[in-house]
Amino acid sequence: MTILIPKIAAELASDVYLVQNSASVRAFFSRPEFASDLNKKAHLAATVGFRIANVQDGFGVCAVGAGEYKNDVFLIFRGSTNKNNMADWVSNARIGVEFSKTGRPVHIGFNHIFTSMLSDIEAFMAQNHVRGTIHCVGHSLGGAVATLAADWAKSHFGNTVKLYTFGAPRPGLLLFAQHVTNKLDKKNIFRTYHATDPVPMIPVFPFMHPPLNGYGHCIPSNENILSAEAHDRVKYINSVRFSTWEDLEKRKPPYSTESVVEQWLESANPVNPADPQVWQWIDASLNYVVKKVVGVALVSLQGIGTGLITIADKIAWILQKGIDLSVHIGRLVFHLMRKIMQALSMAALHTDAEITQMFIGGILIRLMMKMNTEAQMAIYKYS
């Protein structure tokens, strides 16, 4: 069973950005991982921007492998290129939810991009009679699309499917993340991210990454999150150049343990917005507190057609119910709101009497807008 080493996977995820014309397509397909036969390669065009700015754009490739990858297939997708095509970020910014091709709730913009390429992918797969491993690869937005592709491929073929993403945003809700984790198997999902890359932090909870019950391959990084440097695809190549997947798997972030998250919430130390990892702590804390109220099912957050304000309202309702449920959870909600407000440079929250459902919803909307803004800047500068 073949596997891409981190360096090759990161190079493929980066180099596919250049595939926009016939010359660059030929150059990309000359890589030794791909078969020399031109009939075993295809350039994919996607519709990006959804209803606001529908644009056809070179977005990825299909290729049959060569050498040790003989009989394998590569599905590789690029991320946003806002400097040349603002429609890409429009697709990212659509935070609504719809069902994927396998019937799970996913981000509507990512799903639209994938489905616009699906007929070409299906034709390629049928023509080449896939027998080996299917490798799905992408950086940033391309990683989210690659996740949808991996889910679809595993559901339609009996092959092993391996998913490699770098700095990818969250592609869907809990039911989707559970499905992909179980379907592909955690050992075949290589979600790689820098600890201070803002893009993997969006859309905020209840959107989730597969694999569940693990934080993927976290790479320590110290850049200020506002600089967005950690999203640079070349930085990802350099970060994994001399690593194995086992090396990366061992680098668990501190917020991967629930007891540590609760200690962070209840600590008296104020949050410093300049701390490059504070947003990861906040996200992990939001996830933890909501689960304390409703458990891992999170059924009320799985609705189709969800928008940013609707998500904030639903989470606010749940957190308010948590306050009513127990004193302990009420204190966790209070500490969570304090931490978020400090990170947003808002005036301090002094008593839990100030917390209402409307108040919580307003704070969550500000948090979501803040994270979307930082991720948008990262994609603009480093994709």
C-alpha positions in Angstrom: 0.0 0.0 0.0 1.6 3.3 -1.1 1.8 6.5 0.8 3.1 9.9 0.0 5.9 11.1 2.3 5.2 14.6 3.8 7.6 16.4 1.6 6.1 15.1 -1.7 2.5 15.7 -0.5 3.3 19.3 0.5 5.1 19.9 -2.9 2.1 18.6 -4.8 -0.3 20.7 -2.7 1.8 23.8 -3.5 2.8 23.2 -7.1 -0.8 22.7 -8.2 -1.4 26.4 -7.7 0.7 27.0 -10.8 -1.4 24.9 -13.1 -3.4 27.5 -15.0 -2.3 27.2 -18.7 -1.0 24.5 -21.0 2.7 25.1 -20.3 2.3 25.0 -16.6 0.1 21.9 -16.8 2.8 20.1 -18.8 5.4 21.2 -16.3 3.4 19.9 -13.4 2.6 16.6 -15.1 6.3 16.0 -15.7 6.8 15.1 -12.0 8.1 11.6 -11.6 5.1 10.6 -9.5 2.8 10.7 -12.6 2.5 8.4 -15.6 4.0 9.8 -18.9 0.9 8.9 -20.9 -1.1 12.1 -21.6 -4.3 10.1 -21.6 -3.8 9.3 -18.0 -3.9 13.0 -16.9 -6.6 15.6 -16.8 -6.8 19.3 -15.9 -9.9 20.2 -13.8 -11.8 23.4 -14.0 -14.1 24.4 -11.2 -16.9 26.9 -10.8 -15.9 29.3 -8.0 -17.8 32.1 -6.3 -21.2 30.4 -6.3 -24.1 32.7 -7.1 -22.3 36.0 -6.6 -19.4 35.7 -9.0 -19.5 32.4 -10.9 -16.1 32.0 -12.6 -14.6 29.0 -14.3 -11.0 28.5 -13.2 -8.3 25.9 -13.3 -8.6 24.2 -9.9 -6.9 20.9 -9.9 -5.7 17.8 -11.7 -6.3 14.0 -12.0 -3.4 11.8 -12.8 -2.5 8.1 -12.8 0.7 7.4 -10.9 4.0 5.9 -12.1 6.9 4.0 -10.5 6.0 3.0 -6.9 2.6 4.8 -7.5 1.8 2.7 -10.6 -2.0 2.0 -10.7 -2.6 4.7 -8.1 -4.6 7.9 -8.8 -3.9 11.4 -7.7 -6.7 14.0 -7.1 -5.0 17.3 -6.3 -6.7 20.6 -5.7 -5.3 24.1 -5.2 -6.4 26.7 -2.7 -7.6 30.3 -3.3 -5.7 32.7 -5.5 -7.3 36.0 -4.4 -4.6 38.1 -6.1 -6.0 37.0 -9.4 -9.5 35.8 -8.7 -11.5 37.2 -5.8 -14.3 34.7 -6.5 -12.4 32.0 -4.7 -12.8 33.8 -1.3 -16.5 34.3 -2.0 -16.7 30.5 -2.0 -14.9 30.3 1.3 -17.0 33.0 2.9 -20.3 31.2 2.3 -20.7 29.7 5.7 -24.0 27.9 4.9 -24.4 24.2 5.1 -25.8 21.6 2.6 -25.6 17.9 2.1 -22.5 16.4 0.5 -22.7 13.8 -2.2 -22.6 11.2 0.5 -25.4 12.8 2.5 -23.5 14.6 5.3 -23.6 18.3 6.3 -20.7 20.2 4.7 -19.7 23.8 3.9 -21.9 25.0 1.0 -19.1 26.8 -0.8 -16.6 24.0 -0.7 -19.2 21.5 -1.8 -20.2 23.7 -4.8 -16.6 23.8 -6.0 -16.2 20.1 -5.7 -19.5 19.2 -7.4 -18.7 21.5 -10.3 -15.7 19.2 -11.1 -17.3 15.9 -10.2 -18.5 14.9 -13.7 -14.9 15.4 -15.1 -13.5 13.4 -12.1 -16.0 10.6 -12.7 -15.2 10.4 -16.4 -11.4 10.3 -15.6 -11.9 7.5 -13.0 -14.1 5.5 -15.4 -11.6 5.8 -18.2 -8.6 4.7 -16.2 -10.1 1.8 -14.2 -8.6 2.7 -10.9 -7.0 -0.3 -9.1 -4.6 1.2 -6.6 -4.6 3.8 -3.8 -6.4 7.1 -4.4 -4.4 10.0 -3.1 -6.4 13.2 -2.4 -4.2 16.3 -1.8 -4.7 20.0 -1.2 -3.5 23.1 0.7 -5.9 25.7 2.2 -9.3 25.7 0.3 -7.8 22.8 -1.8 -7.5 20.7 1.3 -11.2 21.2 2.1 -12.1 20.2 -1.5 -9.7 17.2 -1.3 -11.6 16.1 1.9 -14.9 16.1 0.0 -13.2 14.3 -2.9 -11.8 11.6 -0.5 -15.2 11.0 1.1 -16.8 10.7 -2.4 -14.0 8.4 -3.7 -14.2 6.1 -0.7 -17.9 5.8 -1.1 -17.8 4.9 -4.8 -14.7 2.7 -5.0 -13.3 -0.2 -3.0 -9.8 1.3 -3.0 -7.8 2.6 -0.1 -8.1 6.4 0.0 -5.5 8.6 1.6 -6.1 12.2 2.4 -3.3 14.8 2.7 -4.2 18.4 3.7 -2.1 21.4 4.6 -3.6 24.4 6.4 -7.1 23.4 5.3 -10.3 25.0 6.7 -13.0 22.9 8.3 -15.0 21.2 5.6 -18.2 20.2 7.5 -20.1 19.6 10.7 -19.7 16.8 13.2 -21.6 14.1 11.2 -19.4 14.7 8.2 -16.2 14.6 10.3 -17.4 11.4 12.0 -18.2 9.8 8.7 -14.9 10.6 7.0 -12.9 9.5 10.1 -14.7 6.1 10.1 -14.8 5.7 6.4 -11.2 6.5 5.5 -9.8 5.3 8.9 -7.7 7.7 11.0 -4.4 6.2 9.8 -5.2 7.4 6.2 -5.9 11.0 7.1 -2.9 13.3 7.2 -4.2 16.7 8.3 -1.2 18.9 8.7 -1.3 22.5 10.1 0.9 25.1 11.7 -0.3 25.9 15.2 -0.6 29.6 14.4 -2.2 29.2 10.9 -5.6 31.0 11.2 -7.2 29.1 8.2 -7.6 25.7 9.9 -9.5 27.5 12.7 -12.4 28.5 10.4 -15.3 28.1 10.1 -15.5 28.1 13.9 -17.2 25.4 15.9 -19.5 23.5 15.2 -17.6 23.0 11.9 -15.0 20.2 12.6 -12.0 18.6 11.0 -11.5 14.9 10.4 -10.0 12.9 12.0 -12.0 13.1 15.2 -10.4 12.1 18.5 -7.1 13.6 17.4 -5.7 16.9 16.3 -3.9 15.7 13.2 -0.3 16.6 12.5 0.3 19.8 14.4 3.5 21.7 13.5 4.7 24.2 16.2 4.9 27.8 15.0 5.5 31.1 16.7 4.4 33.7 14.2 1.8 36.3 15.3 -1.5 35.0 14.0 -2.2 38.4 12.6 0.8 38.1 10.3 -0.7 35.1 8.5 2.8 33.8 7.7 2.0 30.3 9.0 -0.4 29.8 6.1 2.3 30.1 3.5 2.4 26.9 1.4 6.2 27.1 1.0 6.5 27.3 4.7 4.6 24.0 4.9 7.1 22.4 2.5 10.0 23.6 4.6 8.3 22.5 7.9 7.8 18.9 6.8 10.8 18.5 4.5 12.8 16.2 6.8 9.9 14.7 8.7 7.9 11.4 8.6 4.2 11.2 9.3 5.1 9.5 12.6 7.3 12.4 13.6 4.4 14.9 13.0 1.8 12.7 14.7 3.7 12.9 18.0 3.4 16.7 18.1 0.1 17.1 20.0 -0.9 20.6 21.0 -1.6 21.4 24.7 -5.3 22.0 24.0 -5.9 18.4 22.9 -6.6 17.4 26.6 -10.0 18.4 28.0 -8.7 18.7 31.6 -6.1 21.2 30.4 -8.7 23.2 28.5 -10.8 23.5 31.7 -7.7 24.6 33.7 -7.0 27.3 31.0 -10.6 28.5 31.2 -10.6 28.8 34.9 -7.1 30.4 35.2 -7.0 33.9 36.4 -4.4 34.9 33.8 -5.8 37.3 31.2 -5.8 36.4 27.6 -3.2 38.3 25.4 -4.6 38.9 21.9 -1.0 38.9 20.6 -0.4 35.3 21.8 -0.2 33.4 18.6 -2.1 30.3 20.0 -4.9 32.1 21.9 -7.5 31.5 19.2 -6.8 27.7 19.3 -7.4 27.7 23.0 -10.6 29.6 22.6 -11.9 27.3 19.9 -11.0 24.2 21.9 -12.7 25.8 24.9 -15.9 26.6 23.0 -16.0 23.0 21.7 -15.5 21.7 25.2 -18.2 23.8 26.9 -20.8 23.1 24.3 -20.1 19.4 24.6 -20.5 19.6 28.4 -24.1 20.8 27.7 -25.4 18.7 24.9 -22.9 15.8 24.5 -21.0 14.7 21.4 -24.1 14.3 19.2 -24.7 18.1 18.8 -27.9 17.3 16.9 -29.2 20.9 17.2 -26.2 22.2 15.4 -26.4 20.0 12.3 -29.1 21.9 10.4 -28.9 22.5 6.7 -28.9 26.1 5.5 -27.1 27.3 8.5 -25.5 30.8 8.4 -23.1 32.6 10.6 -25.7 34.4 12.6 -27.9 31.2 12.9 -24.9 29.2 14.2 -24.1 31.9 16.7 -27.7 32.0 17.9 -27.8 28.2 18.3 -24.6 28.0 20.2 -25.8 31.0 22.4 -29.0 29.1 23.2 -27.1 26.0 24.1 -24.7 27.9 26.4 -27.6 29.7 28.1 -29.2 26.3 28.7 -25.8 25.2 30.2 -26.0 28.1 32.7 -29.4 26.9 33.8 -28.3 23.3 33.9 -25.6 23.5 36.6 -23.5 26.0 38.5 -20.3 24.4 37.2 -21.2 24.7 33.6 -22.5 28.3 34.3 -19.0 29.2 35.6 -17.4 27.6 32.5 -19.6 29.7 30.2 -18.7 32.8 32.2 -15.0 32.1 32.0 -15.3 31.4 28.2 -17.0 34.7 27.6 -14.4 36.5 29.6 -11.6 34.9 27.6 -13.2 35.6 24.2 -13.9 39.2 25.2 -10.3 39.7 26.3 -9.0 38.2 23.0 -11.3 40.7 21.1 -10.0 43.6 23.3 -13.4 44.2 24.8 -14.1 45.6 28.3 -13.9 43.0 31.0 -16.9 40.9 32.1 -17.3 41.2 35.8 -20.4 39.1 36.8 -22.3 36.2 35.4 -25.5 38.4 35.8 -24.4 40.2 32.6 -24.7 37.1 30.5 -27.8 36.6 28.4 -28.5 34.5 25.3 -28.4 37.7 23.2 -25.2 38.8 24.8 -23.5 35.4 24.1 -24.7 35.5 20.5 -23.3 38.9 19.9 -19.9 37.9 21.3 -19.8 34.8 19.2 -20.6 36.7 16.0 -17.8 39.1 16.7 -15.5 36.1 17.3 -16.5 34.5 14.0 -16.1 37.7 12.0 -12.6 38.2 13.6 -11.5 34.7 12.7 -12.9 35.0 9.1 -11.0 38.3 8.6 -7.7 36.9 9.8 -8.1 33.7 7.6 -9.1 35.8 4.6 -5.9 37.9 5.0 -3.8 34.7 5.3 -5.3 33.3 2.1 -4.8 36.6 0.3 -1.2 36.9 1.3 0.1 33.3 1.2 -2.0 31.1 -1.1 
